[in-house]
């Protein structure tokens, strides 16, 4: 049988926040590559719409209402996913929220909400995935891929972005430590750092002429990226093509960081 490094047939992928934006773009690519895909989201209507779209790929698709900031909900949903599908090979921890404003006036409640979803939520999700992958490895079936969706905010300084940037920067450290600890079980862990991408979170910036003139004009490609632009990296990191790629922070930003 020929070597097909990007074939995800027989694999199961879980994508948090998979009902829209980058999460949905990744979920679609994973399904098209042959993976069964489970999406978690908090909006029933968006989950249903995403399910309908993903089912067109012909892959096995499931969805669950999960607030990743709720530890008990994450534990229960991960256990359900493993019970129903028998295994989880790839986890994309993508669910996140925005939140910013003048630092001296940033409410503690807003800071905690951003941390609860963007950092705690990833911690809960990846921890539960690691439990399953470790047990599976000890039973003779090692392997797995953990993908945390960080942001170029993790490496850029941006006014009024302390909460979001802090959470996204912490994800890179979380990934590096996990990559080292779980390599013995054949598990890879990587972060993806998207640049300016069309999504619900960036709607206000997309419609802001000044922002587009002063910021997007500095992107070498001179345009916003789209969620589908992250499908390739999702398939690569979920597949055998990346079997020795771990502990990395992969920037995909149309050249914004280097320019």
Long-range contacts (C-beta under 8 A, 24 or more apart in sequence): 5-239, 5-240, 5-241, 6-33, 6-235, 6-236, 6-239, 6-241, 7-33, 7-34, 7-239, 8-33, 8-34, 8-35, 8-235, 8-238, 8-239, 9-34, 9-35, 10-34, 11-35, 11-36, 11-89, 11-90, 11-238, 12-36, 12-37, 12-38, 12-81, 12-85, 12-86, 12-87, 12-88, 12-89, 12-90, 13-37, 13-38, 13-88, 13-89, 13-90, 13-91, 13-92, 13-238, 14-38, 14-39, 14-40, 14-78, 14-81, 14-88, 14-90, 14-91, 14-92, 14-129, 15-39, 15-40, 15-91, 15-92, 15-94, 16-40, 16-41, 16-66, 16-68, 16-91, 16-92, 16-93, 16-94, 16-95, 16-121, 16-125, 17-41, 17-68, 17-94, 17-95, 17-96, 17-149, 18-50, 18-63, 18-92, 18-94, 19-43, 19-46, 19-47, 19-49, 19-50, 19-63, 20-46, 20-50, 20-199, 20-200, 20-227, 21-94, 21-197, 21-199, 21-200, 21-201, 21-227, 22-94, 22-149, 22-194, 22-197, 22-199, 22-227, 22-230, 23-92, 23-94, 23-95, 23-149, 23-227, 24-50, 24-53, 24-54, 24-227, 25-226, 25-227, 25-228, 25-229, 25-230, 25-231, 25-234, 26-92, 26-94, 26-227, 26-230, 26-231, 26-233, 26-234, 27-54, 27-92, 28-53, 28-54, 28-57, 28-228, 28-231, 29-228, 29-230, 29-231, 29-232, 29-234, 29-235, 30-90, 30-92, 30-231, 30-234, 30-235, 30-238, 31-57, 31-59, 31-61, 32-57, 32-59, 32-231, 33-235, 33-238, 33-239, 34-59, 35-59, 35-89, 35-90, 35-238, 36-60, 36-61, 36-62, 36-85, 37-61, 37-62, 38-62, 38-63, 38-64, 38-81, 38-85, 38-88, 39-63, 39-64, 40-64, 40-65, 40-66, 40-68, 40-77, 40-95, 41-65, 41-66, 41-95, 42-66, 42-67, 68-93, 68-95, 68-117, 68-120, 68-121, 68-122, 68-124, 68-125, 69-113, 69-116, 69-117, 69-120, 69-121, 69-124, 71-120, 71-124, 74-121, 74-124, 74-125, 74-128, 75-124, 75-128, 78-125, 78-128, 78-129, 78-132, 79-128, 82-132, 87-132, 87-136, 87-141, 88-129, 88-132, 88-133, 88-144, 89-143, 89-144, 89-145, 89-238, 90-144, 90-145, 90-146, 90-147, 90-237, 90-238, 91-125, 91-126, 91-129, 91-144, 91-145, 91-146, 91-147, 92-147, 92-149, 92-234, 93-121, 93-122, 93-125, 93-126, 93-146, 93-147, 93-148, 93-149, 93-171, 94-149, 95-121, 95-125, 96-121, 96-149, 96-167, 96-201, 97-201, 98-164, 98-201, 99-163, 99-164, 100-160, 100-161, 100-162, 100-163, 100-164, 101-160, 102-160, 103-159, 103-160, 103-162, 106-162, 106-163, 110-163, 111-162, 111-163, 114-163, 114-164, 114-167, 115-163, 115-166, 115-167, 118-164, 118-167, 118-168, 118-171, 119-167, 119-170, 119-171, 119-174, 122-148, 122-171, 122-174, 123-174, 126-174, 126-178, 126-189, 130-178, 130-182, 130-187, 133-182, 133-185, 133-187, 134-182, 134-185, 134-187, 137-185, 137-186, 137-187, 138-185, 142-185, 142-186, 142-187, 143-185, 143-186, 143-187, 144-182, 144-185, 144-186, 144-187, 144-188, 145-187, 145-188, 145-189, 145-190, 145-237, 145-238, 145-242, 146-175, 146-178, 146-182, 146-187, 146-188, 146-189, 146-190, 147-189, 147-190, 147-191, 147-192, 147-234, 147-237, 147-238, 148-172, 148-174, 148-175, 148-189, 148-190, 148-191, 148-192, 149-191, 149-192, 149-194, 150-175, 150-191, 150-192, 150-193, 150-249, 151-193, 151-194, 152-193, 152-194, 152-195, 152-251, 152-253, 152-256, 152-257, 154-191, 154-193, 154-249, 155-193, 155-251, 155-257, 156-257, 168-193, 172-249, 175-247, 175-249, 176-247, 179-246, 179-247, 180-247, 183-246, 188-237, 188-242, 188-243, 188-245, 188-246, 189-246, 189-247, 190-237, 190-242, 190-245, 190-246, 190-247, 190-248, 190-249, 190-250, 191-248, 191-249, 191-250, 192-230, 192-233, 192-237, 192-250, 192-252, 193-249, 193-250, 193-251, 193-252, 193-253, 194-225, 194-230, 194-252, 194-253, 195-219, 195-225, 195-251, 195-252, 195-253, 195-254, 195-256, 195-257, 196-224, 196-225, 196-253, 196-254, 196-256, 197-224, 197-225, 197-226, 197-227, 197-229, 197-230, 198-224, 198-225, 198-226, 198-227, 199-227, 218-256, 218-259, 219-253, 219-254, 219-255, 219-256, 219-259, 220-254, 220-255, 220-256, 220-259, 221-254, 221-255, 223-254, 225-252, 225-253, 225-254
